[in-house]
Amino acid sequence: MTVTANEKPVPGGNFVKVELDDGIAWVKLNRPEKRNAMSVGLAEEMVKVLDDLEIDDRCGVVILTGEGEAFSAGMDLKDFFRATDNVSDIERMRAYRSTRAWQWRMLMHYAKPTIAMVNGWCFGGAFTPLICCDLAIASDDAVFGLSEINWGVIPGGVVSKAISTLMNDRKAMYYVMTGEKFGGKMAEQLGLVNESVPADRLRERTTELARILLAKNPTVLRQARMAYKYVREMTWEESAEYLTAKADQTTFIDPEKGREKGLSQFLDDKTFRPGHGTYIREG
Ligand code: ACO
């Protein structure tokens, strides 16, 4: 679907560009001349964009990517380092508020599925939104780096915590300590992205993945994503209790009654086998 002038406005502003296309919201960091370095202004816009898209029926999946040749060159060093050097702690905290909100608080528990499409440079602070998206596809020629050590800071914000959730400790420590750059294929091996594909296949493959997600029962998909993310921090006992309750809640709130349909198509009608595909959602 291409958005026309008389439809409700498309979210976005100067630093975040949104394109809505047939259920997919392409959310682009839009400071290509600054390699999409993430400024305070960009963070403020992103909070609004994500907030709006969460309740916009035109968006079933968010794809986060960068305009131009970068995914993101990390935190805007001018805004977040130089400009906050001589301000009070309260002002510094306020400068970080929107960044913390969108990069991990919102993305981590977002109501709709999210895919990061890493199209180029991805440094430092950019690892946080990358990791907090549900899935990620990179271009083989993307360049990743925890460059902090090379200019006298630690991987702060919440980068060190974010990488510890996906990367093996030895490998994470290696890149934290050396600041060595790596490409898309290595990002795949490290578990930072699901797949790395040639640059000319990046958009096509990411769209294909988004379409797979769009075809699922959206309520069950949301509950499954949330459940997985929450149990990571729970004990086995807590997880068992929580997942039992979450499963009941899912059955209760699912407007299309997926569980009931799936069971009856398998057990009664014998029209579907879970091992061979998905239940028939319509009818
Ligand atoms: N913060 C602020 N400005 C930035 C950033 C950044 N993170 N990254 C790039 N820019 C600006 C440059 O200063 C330059 O601005 P100017 O045109 O006003 O001089 C513009 O973006 C273009 O950057 P170039 O360096 O000219 O672009 P090039 O394509 O040669 O290199 C690269 C791209 C490799 C990404 C380079 O810009 C770079 O090393 N950026 C910093 C990467 C980094 O280490 N980020 C910080 C991680 S730490 C953290 O996020 C806390």
Residues whose N, C-alpha, C, O or C-beta is under 5 A from the ligand:
A	BS01	ACO	E33 K34 R35 A37 A73 G74 M75 D76 L77 K78 W121 F123 G124 G125 S147 E148
